[in-house]
Structures are given as structure tokens and as C-alpha cells.
Amino acid sequence: MLTMIAAAQLPVLGALLAAGALSKVWTAMGETGPGALSRFGPAVLVTDRWRASAMFGCAAGEAVLVAGLVATGHPVFRWATAGFFAVSTYVLWELRRRRPDVGCGCFGEVSAVPVGLRSLGRTMVLTAMAAGLLWTPEVPGWSLLTGMTWSQGLATAGGLLVLAVLSPEIEEAAARLRYRAPCEQRPLDPAPALNRLRSSTTWRAHKELLLSTDPVDSWRELCWRFFVYPGRSHSGEQVDVVFAIYLSGRHPAIRVAMVGFDGRPVEDASLEESMPVSVGR
């Protein structure tokens, strides 16, 4: 039974790899100017002049894996697929830690949502699926597709359902279809963002540091809304406590940073998550 379930995930892996490759090519080809790719995982790791090439290179690698999984049953492609998703998990973890403002770029432009636990969970599940293929019969993917049984079909559908739950891109794509504009271009009222902030655990964890619960400044940058509050750090230094709320998704990312009056971030051991913020208002 476990072998059957593992083998049934091969079409799922192929579909995800193909979708990732096509969307990355589409995004790189549609680059509108310098810095247009600076919000996506594979591109943010390199300098601006190489970002489009990085997107194309990642897409080419995914295309090779798809072709290998579908056309052959050779274990080298299965090992390579497992390695690809394992490395992707590590890269997303580093992006979440070092650049919490950028998206994973897994599916091109639609993956501009900041990396969260769902995106990390998805790559972990994909890694497990790819690793499971190593213990299944070495048959090409096309033969599995043409000879799929009802039980294998249900296992495949189950795998797709799990990945759908772990994919924030579905919500972003639905929002874009509904509003016919990306998050960065939608007119959005700041009131819902403020309500989301005040109901979050991030707000409750830092509320005691605030000198006032009314923001002294607020502005928007692309798909982020910033709120500034006067406060003090744990060391007693007077600072601006800056909250950043992502404006899309059912459970938007919320980041916080302390900024001194000189515009520089104030290091504080209590801040588990922080992000660079613009001090221009």
C-alpha cells in the first residue's frame, strides 16, 4: 500500500516541476525593468544583471527533471529530484530568515508572497514525495499515467490536495483574478491592515514596548503597509517600533523592527523576526 501511494506521487511531482518551470520562464520573459525580479527567491540570491538568467537556469533544471521522470525510470532523476526539493527547503528557510520581505518565486510572479510556514511545509512534503520514489519500481512516468488504477488516482488526488492546502499562491492567484491587478497595484484601505496587526501575536508580544497604541506614521510600499509607534527597547532606549503587514492572503505575514532616531535598526535580542524598513516617509 505504501509503495503504491509513493509511486502515485510521481505525476504530482512532474506537474509541480512543469508548472514551476513554465511560470519562471513566463516571469523572466516578462521582466519590465531593472529590479523587477528582486522580489523572488531564485533571483534575489544573485546580482541584478544575472537575475533573469537565474530564473531561466532554475526553470531549465526543473524541465530536465520532468523529462527524466516522465520518459525514464532511471534512479538518477529520482535522486536528483529529491535533492532539488531538499535544497529548495534549505534555501526557503534562509530566505525566511534573512529576507522575510521576498517571496519564494517557486511559481514565478504569483509566488511574491513572503515565505511562510506553508511554503516551507510544501517543499518538505515534496522532498518526502521524491524520496518515496526511490523505493518504488523503476518505471517511466508515462507508463504509470497510462496504466493508473482507481486507487492510484485517489492517492495522486490526495497528494495534490495536500499541496494545494500548503500553497499560498492559490489565494494570490484568486485575488488577482478577482481584482484584475496584482497586490502592489490594488487600492487597499489601511484599516483592515491595522486590525490584522492588533489581533496578531506579534502585536501582543511587543505591545508592552509601545508608549502609545496610536500610530504616529503610516505608509505603503508595494504590498506592505507600515505602521510606526513610539516606544522603548528593552534596554530603555527610545525608538520607533515599526510594524510591517503584508496586504494579501488570509494569514498575512507581519514583521517588526526597532529603529533609532538616526534611522538605523536597533538590535534587540527579544526580536525573533525583523526586516529592513525604509525610513523615508
C-alpha positions as a Markdown table, in Angstrom:
| # | Residue | x | y | z |
|---|---|---|---|---|
| 1 | Met | 0.0 | 0.0 | 0.0 |
| 2 | Leu | 2.7 | 2.5 | 0.9 |
| 3 | Thr | 4.7 | 1.6 | -2.2 |
| 4 | Met | 1.5 | 2.3 | -4.3 |
| 5 | Ile | 0.9 | 5.6 | -2.6 |
| 6 | Ala | 4.6 | 6.7 | -3.1 |
| 7 | Ala | 4.5 | 5.7 | -6.8 |
| 8 | Ala | 1.3 | 7.6 | -7.3 |
| 9 | Gln | 3.1 | 10.9 | -6.3 |
| 10 | Leu | 5.2 | 10.8 | -9.5 |
| 11 | Pro | 2.6 | 12.6 | -11.6 |
| 12 | Val | 2.2 | 15.2 | -8.7 |
| 13 | Leu | 6.0 | 15.9 | -8.7 |
| 14 | Gly | 6.0 | 16.1 | -12.5 |
| 15 | Ala | 3.1 | 18.5 | -12.6 |
| 16 | Leu | 4.6 | 20.8 | -9.9 |
| 17 | Leu | 8.0 | 20.8 | -11.6 |
| 18 | Ala | 6.4 | 21.6 | -15.0 |
| 19 | Ala | 4.3 | 24.4 | -13.6 |
| 20 | Gly | 7.3 | 25.9 | -11.8 |
| 21 | Ala | 9.4 | 25.8 | -14.9 |
| 22 | Leu | 6.8 | 27.4 | -17.2 |
| 23 | Ser | 5.9 | 30.1 | -14.6 |
| 24 | Lys | 9.5 | 31.1 | -14.1 |
| 25 | Val | 10.1 | 31.4 | -17.8 |
| 26 | Trp | 7.0 | 33.5 | -18.2 |
| 27 | Thr | 8.1 | 35.8 | -15.3 |
| 28 | Ala | 11.6 | 36.2 | -16.6 |
| 29 | Met | 10.5 | 36.9 | -20.1 |
| 30 | Gly | 8.0 | 39.5 | -18.8 |
| 31 | Glu | 10.6 | 41.4 | -16.8 |
| 32 | Thr | 9.7 | 45.1 | -17.2 |
| 33 | Gly | 12.9 | 46.7 | -16.0 |
| 34 | Pro | 15.8 | 46.7 | -13.6 |
| 35 | Gly | 14.8 | 45.3 | -10.2 |
| 36 | Ala | 11.6 | 43.7 | -11.4 |
| 37 | Leu | 12.8 | 40.2 | -10.3 |
| 38 | Ser | 14.2 | 41.4 | -7.0 |
| 39 | Arg | 11.1 | 40.0 | -5.1 |
| 40 | Phe | 11.6 | 36.4 | -6.0 |
| 41 | Gly | 13.7 | 33.7 | -4.3 |
| 42 | Pro | 15.9 | 32.3 | -7.2 |
| 43 | Ala | 16.6 | 35.9 | -8.4 |
| 44 | Val | 17.3 | 37.7 | -5.1 |
| 45 | Leu | 20.3 | 35.5 | -4.4 |
| 46 | Val | 22.3 | 37.0 | -7.3 |
| 47 | Thr | 23.1 | 40.4 | -8.6 |
| 48 | Asp | 20.5 | 42.3 | -10.8 |
| 49 | Arg | 22.2 | 41.5 | -14.1 |
| 50 | Trp | 22.1 | 37.8 | -13.5 |
| 51 | Arg | 18.5 | 37.5 | -12.1 |
| 52 | Ala | 16.8 | 36.7 | -15.3 |
| 53 | Ser | 19.5 | 34.1 | -16.1 |
| 54 | Ala | 19.0 | 32.5 | -12.6 |
| 55 | Met | 15.3 | 32.2 | -13.3 |
| 56 | Phe | 15.9 | 30.6 | -16.7 |
| 57 | Gly | 18.5 | 28.3 | -15.2 |
| 58 | Cys | 16.2 | 27.1 | -12.4 |
| 59 | Ala | 13.4 | 26.5 | -15.0 |
| 60 | Ala | 15.8 | 24.5 | -17.2 |
| 61 | Gly | 16.7 | 22.3 | -14.3 |
| 62 | Glu | 13.1 | 21.6 | -13.5 |
| 63 | Ala | 12.4 | 20.9 | -17.1 |
| 64 | Val | 15.2 | 18.3 | -17.2 |
| 65 | Leu | 13.8 | 16.6 | -14.1 |
| 66 | Val | 10.3 | 16.5 | -15.5 |
| 67 | Ala | 11.6 | 14.9 | -18.8 |
| 68 | Gly | 13.7 | 12.4 | -16.8 |
| 69 | Leu | 10.8 | 11.3 | -14.5 |
| 70 | Val | 8.3 | 11.0 | -17.3 |
| 71 | Ala | 10.5 | 9.4 | -20.0 |
| 72 | Thr | 12.6 | 7.1 | -17.9 |
| 73 | Gly | 12.6 | 5.2 | -14.6 |
| 74 | His | 16.3 | 5.8 | -14.1 |
| 75 | Pro | 17.1 | 6.4 | -10.4 |
| 76 | Val | 19.4 | 9.3 | -11.1 |
| 77 | Phe | 16.5 | 11.5 | -11.9 |
| 78 | Arg | 14.7 | 10.4 | -8.8 |
| 79 | Trp | 17.7 | 11.1 | -6.6 |
| 80 | Ala | 18.1 | 14.5 | -8.4 |
| 81 | Thr | 14.5 | 15.4 | -7.7 |
| 82 | Ala | 14.8 | 14.6 | -4.0 |
| 83 | Gly | 18.0 | 16.6 | -3.9 |
| 84 | Phe | 16.4 | 19.5 | -5.7 |
| 85 | Phe | 13.5 | 19.8 | -3.2 |
| 86 | Ala | 15.8 | 19.3 | -0.2 |
| 87 | Val | 18.0 | 22.1 | -1.3 |
| 88 | Ser | 14.9 | 24.2 | -2.1 |
| 89 | Thr | 13.7 | 23.7 | 1.5 |
| 90 | Tyr | 17.1 | 25.0 | 2.8 |
| 91 | Val | 17.0 | 28.0 | 0.5 |
| 92 | Leu | 13.5 | 28.9 | 1.6 |
| 93 | Trp | 14.5 | 28.6 | 5.2 |
| 94 | Glu | 17.4 | 31.0 | 4.6 |
| 95 | Leu | 15.2 | 33.4 | 2.7 |
| 96 | Arg | 12.6 | 33.5 | 5.5 |
| 97 | Arg | 15.4 | 34.2 | 8.0 |
| 98 | Arg | 17.5 | 36.7 | 6.0 |
| 99 | Arg | 15.0 | 38.3 | 3.6 |
| 100 | Pro | 11.5 | 37.9 | 5.1 |
| 101 | Asp | 10.2 | 40.5 | 2.6 |
| 102 | Val | 10.7 | 38.4 | -0.6 |
| 103 | Gly | 8.7 | 35.6 | -2.0 |
| 104 | Cys | 9.9 | 32.1 | -2.9 |
| 105 | Gly | 9.5 | 32.6 | -6.6 |
| 106 | Cys | 8.5 | 28.9 | -6.8 |
| 107 | Phe | 5.8 | 29.7 | -9.4 |
| 108 | Gly | 7.2 | 32.9 | -10.8 |
| 109 | Glu | 5.4 | 36.2 | -10.2 |
| 110 | Val | 2.5 | 34.7 | -8.4 |
| 111 | Ser | 4.9 | 33.5 | -5.6 |
| 112 | Ala | 5.7 | 37.0 | -4.4 |
| 113 | Val | 4.0 | 36.3 | -1.1 |
| 114 | Pro | 6.7 | 36.3 | 1.7 |
| 115 | Val | 8.0 | 32.8 | 2.5 |
| 116 | Gly | 6.0 | 31.4 | 5.4 |
| 117 | Leu | 5.4 | 28.1 | 7.1 |
| 118 | Arg | 3.1 | 26.9 | 4.3 |
| 119 | Ser | 5.7 | 27.3 | 1.6 |
| 120 | Leu | 8.3 | 25.6 | 3.8 |
| 121 | Gly | 5.9 | 22.8 | 4.5 |
| 122 | Arg | 5.2 | 22.3 | 0.8 |
| 123 | Thr | 8.8 | 21.9 | -0.1 |
| 124 | Met | 9.2 | 19.4 | 2.8 |
| 125 | Val | 6.2 | 17.4 | 1.6 |
| 126 | Leu | 7.7 | 17.4 | -2.0 |
| 127 | Thr | 11.0 | 16.3 | -0.6 |
| 128 | Ala | 9.3 | 13.4 | 1.1 |
| 129 | Met | 7.3 | 12.5 | -2.0 |
| 130 | Ala | 10.5 | 12.5 | -4.1 |
| 131 | Ala | 12.3 | 10.4 | -1.5 |
| 132 | Gly | 9.5 | 7.9 | -1.6 |
| 133 | Leu | 10.0 | 7.3 | -5.3 |
| 134 | Leu | 13.4 | 5.8 | -4.5 |
| 135 | Trp | 11.7 | 2.7 | -3.1 |
| 136 | Thr | 9.2 | 2.2 | -5.9 |
| 137 | Pro | 9.6 | 0.2 | -9.1 |
| 138 | Glu | 11.8 | 2.0 | -11.7 |
| 139 | Val | 9.2 | 2.5 | -14.4 |
| 140 | Pro | 8.9 | 5.6 | -16.6 |
| 141 | Gly | 6.2 | 8.1 | -15.6 |
| 142 | Trp | 4.3 | 7.8 | -18.8 |
| 143 | Ser | 3.6 | 4.2 | -18.2 |
| 144 | Leu | 2.3 | 4.9 | -14.7 |
| 145 | Leu | 0.0 | 7.6 | -16.2 |
| 146 | Thr | -1.4 | 5.4 | -18.9 |
| 147 | Gly | -1.9 | 2.4 | -16.6 |
| 148 | Met | -3.2 | 4.3 | -13.5 |
| 149 | Thr | -5.7 | 2.5 | -11.4 |
| 150 | Trp | -8.5 | 4.0 | -9.3 |
| 151 | Ser | -6.5 | 3.5 | -6.1 |
| 152 | Gln | -3.5 | 5.2 | -7.6 |
| 153 | Gly | -5.7 | 8.0 | -8.9 |
| 154 | Leu | -7.1 | 8.6 | -5.4 |
| 155 | Ala | -3.5 | 8.7 | -4.0 |
| 156 | Thr | -2.5 | 11.2 | -6.6 |
| 157 | Ala | -5.5 | 13.4 | -5.9 |
| 158 | Gly | -4.7 | 13.2 | -2.2 |
| 159 | Gly | -1.2 | 14.4 | -2.9 |
| 160 | Leu | -2.4 | 17.3 | -5.0 |
| 161 | Leu | -4.9 | 18.3 | -2.3 |
| 162 | Val | -2.2 | 18.4 | 0.4 |
| 163 | Leu | 0.0 | 20.6 | -1.8 |
| 164 | Ala | -3.0 | 22.9 | -2.6 |
| 165 | Val | -3.6 | 23.5 | 1.1 |
| 166 | Leu | 0.1 | 24.4 | 1.5 |
| 167 | Ser | 0.2 | 26.7 | -1.5 |
| 168 | Pro | -0.4 | 30.4 | -0.7 |
| 169 | Glu | -0.2 | 31.1 | -4.5 |
| 170 | Ile | -3.7 | 29.8 | -4.9 |
| 171 | Glu | -5.1 | 32.6 | -2.8 |
| 172 | Glu | -2.9 | 35.2 | -4.5 |
| 173 | Ala | -4.0 | 33.9 | -8.0 |
| 174 | Ala | -7.6 | 34.0 | -7.0 |
| 175 | Ala | -7.2 | 37.6 | -5.7 |
| 176 | Arg | -5.6 | 38.7 | -8.9 |
| 177 | Leu | -8.4 | 37.2 | -10.9 |
| 178 | Arg | -10.9 | 38.9 | -8.7 |
| 179 | Tyr | -9.3 | 42.3 | -8.7 |
| 180 | Arg | -7.6 | 42.0 | -12.1 |
| 181 | Ala | -4.5 | 43.7 | -10.7 |
| 182 | Pro | -1.5 | 42.5 | -8.6 |
| 183 | Cys | -1.4 | 43.2 | -4.9 |
| 184 | Glu | 1.1 | 46.1 | -5.5 |
| 185 | Gln | -1.4 | 48.0 | -7.7 |
| 186 | Arg | -4.6 | 47.4 | -5.8 |
| 187 | Pro | -6.1 | 50.3 | -3.8 |
| 188 | Leu | -6.3 | 48.9 | -0.2 |
| 189 | Asp | -7.7 | 50.6 | 2.9 |
| 190 | Pro | -5.2 | 50.7 | 5.7 |
| 191 | Ala | -7.9 | 50.0 | 8.3 |
| 192 | Pro | -8.0 | 46.2 | 7.7 |
| 193 | Ala | -4.2 | 46.0 | 7.9 |
| 194 | Leu | -4.3 | 47.8 | 11.3 |
| 195 | Asn | -7.0 | 45.5 | 12.5 |
| 196 | Arg | -4.9 | 42.5 | 11.5 |
| 197 | Leu | -1.9 | 43.9 | 13.2 |
| 198 | Arg | -3.8 | 44.5 | 16.5 |
| 199 | Ser | -5.2 | 40.9 | 16.5 |
| 200 | Ser | -1.8 | 39.3 | 15.9 |
| 201 | Thr | 0.6 | 37.6 | 18.3 |
| 202 | Thr | 3.4 | 39.9 | 17.0 |
| 203 | Trp | 1.4 | 42.9 | 18.3 |
| 204 | Arg | 0.7 | 41.3 | 21.7 |
| 205 | Ala | 4.4 | 40.3 | 22.1 |
| 206 | His | 5.6 | 43.9 | 21.6 |
| 207 | Lys | 2.6 | 45.9 | 22.9 |
| 208 | Glu | 4.4 | 46.5 | 26.3 |
| 209 | Leu | 7.2 | 48.3 | 24.5 |
| 210 | Leu | 4.9 | 50.9 | 23.0 |
| 211 | Leu | 4.5 | 54.4 | 24.5 |
| 212 | Ser | 1.2 | 54.8 | 22.6 |
| 213 | Thr | -1.2 | 52.4 | 20.9 |
| 214 | Asp | -1.9 | 55.0 | 18.2 |
| 215 | Pro | 0.5 | 55.1 | 15.2 |
| 216 | Val | 2.4 | 58.3 | 14.6 |
| 217 | Asp | 3.0 | 57.5 | 11.0 |
| 218 | Ser | 1.9 | 55.0 | 8.3 |
| 219 | Trp | 2.8 | 54.4 | 4.7 |
| 220 | Arg | 2.6 | 51.8 | 2.0 |
| 221 | Glu | 5.4 | 50.3 | -0.1 |
| 222 | Leu | 4.2 | 47.9 | -2.8 |
| 223 | Cys | 2.3 | 45.2 | -1.0 |
| 224 | Trp | 3.4 | 46.1 | 2.5 |
| 225 | Arg | 1.7 | 48.6 | 4.9 |
| 226 | Phe | 3.9 | 50.1 | 7.6 |
| 227 | Phe | 2.8 | 51.5 | 11.0 |
| 228 | Val | 5.1 | 53.4 | 13.3 |
| 229 | Tyr | 4.7 | 53.7 | 17.1 |
| 230 | Pro | 6.8 | 55.5 | 19.7 |
| 231 | Gly | 8.4 | 53.0 | 22.1 |
| 232 | Arg | 11.4 | 51.9 | 24.1 |
| 233 | Ser | 13.6 | 49.0 | 23.6 |
| 234 | His | 14.2 | 46.5 | 26.4 |
| 235 | Ser | 17.4 | 48.4 | 27.3 |
| 236 | Gly | 15.4 | 51.6 | 27.7 |
| 237 | Glu | 16.4 | 53.4 | 24.5 |
| 238 | Gln | 13.7 | 55.5 | 22.9 |
| 239 | Val | 12.9 | 54.1 | 19.5 |
| 240 | Asp | 10.3 | 53.8 | 16.7 |
| 241 | Val | 8.7 | 50.4 | 16.7 |
| 242 | Val | 7.8 | 49.7 | 13.1 |
| 243 | Phe | 5.3 | 47.0 | 12.1 |
| 244 | Ala | 5.0 | 45.8 | 8.5 |
| 245 | Ile | 1.9 | 43.9 | 7.4 |
| 246 | Tyr | 1.7 | 42.1 | 4.1 |
| 247 | Leu | -1.5 | 43.1 | 2.3 |
| 248 | Ser | -2.5 | 39.9 | 0.7 |
| 249 | Gly | -3.5 | 36.4 | 1.9 |
| 250 | Arg | -5.8 | 35.0 | 4.6 |
| 251 | His | -2.9 | 34.9 | 7.1 |
| 252 | Pro | -0.6 | 37.7 | 6.0 |
| 253 | Ala | 3.0 | 38.0 | 7.2 |
| 254 | Ile | 3.6 | 40.5 | 10.0 |
| 255 | Arg | 7.2 | 41.7 | 10.7 |
| 256 | Val | 8.5 | 44.2 | 13.3 |
| 257 | Ala | 11.7 | 46.2 | 13.7 |
| 258 | Met | 13.0 | 48.8 | 16.1 |
| 259 | Val | 14.5 | 51.9 | 14.5 |
| 260 | Gly | 16.5 | 54.6 | 16.3 |
| 261 | Phe | 16.2 | 58.3 | 15.6 |
| 262 | Asp | 19.2 | 58.1 | 13.4 |
| 263 | Gly | 17.3 | 55.7 | 11.1 |
| 264 | Arg | 19.3 | 52.7 | 11.9 |
| 265 | Pro | 17.8 | 49.4 | 13.2 |
| 266 | Val | 18.3 | 48.8 | 17.0 |
| 267 | Glu | 19.4 | 45.4 | 17.8 |
| 268 | Asp | 17.3 | 43.7 | 20.4 |
| 269 | Ala | 17.6 | 40.0 | 21.5 |
| 270 | Ser | 13.8 | 39.8 | 22.0 |
| 271 | Leu | 13.0 | 40.3 | 18.3 |
| 272 | Glu | 12.9 | 36.9 | 16.8 |
| 273 | Glu | 11.8 | 38.2 | 13.4 |
| 274 | Ser | 12.8 | 41.6 | 11.9 |
| 275 | Met | 13.1 | 43.1 | 8.5 |
| 276 | Pro | 14.9 | 46.1 | 6.9 |
| 277 | Val | 12.5 | 49.0 | 6.7 |
| 278 | Ser | 12.6 | 52.3 | 4.8 |
| 279 | Val | 12.8 | 55.4 | 6.9 |
| 280 | Gly | 11.6 | 57.6 | 4.1 |
| 281 | Arg | 8.1 | 58.8 | 4.9 |
